[in-house]
């Protein structure tokens, strides 16, 4: 049985970092999927943008920027950029903006095959560390943005 993710401000404030991420990620995913009839429209934009950073990280580590853009599109890339900017993950932001430019300017031949122009950007992204720390710091400084009625 799927249980609704519920937390209070006190729950967020008193949670350890890994618990904080589990709570917020669980809630934002629940809203994104509309599991209980609620959507991200009922939440602060910070939640959608944070989700985009998780999706970006997961997709790039699984199949590179090529996979991220093919699965999510350019608009979602901009949402991820907004999230990276919001959490002040500057190095991730620089690499992701470069990847957006590659995707925007790629030839039609790469609609169904991997674009090798992403390879060095994928490597740059893989070499970065600490994105979860940026998320945690942002959430801890902005609890109100993660409270959903």
Secondary structure, DSSP 8 states (H G I E B T S, - for coil): --------HHHHHHS-HHHHHHHHHHHHHHHHHTTTS--GGGS-HHHHHHHHHHHHHHHHHHHHHHHHHHHHHHHHHHHHHHHHHHHT-HHHHHHHHHHHHHHHH--GGGGSS--GGGHHHHHHHHH---HHHHHHHHHHH-GGGG---
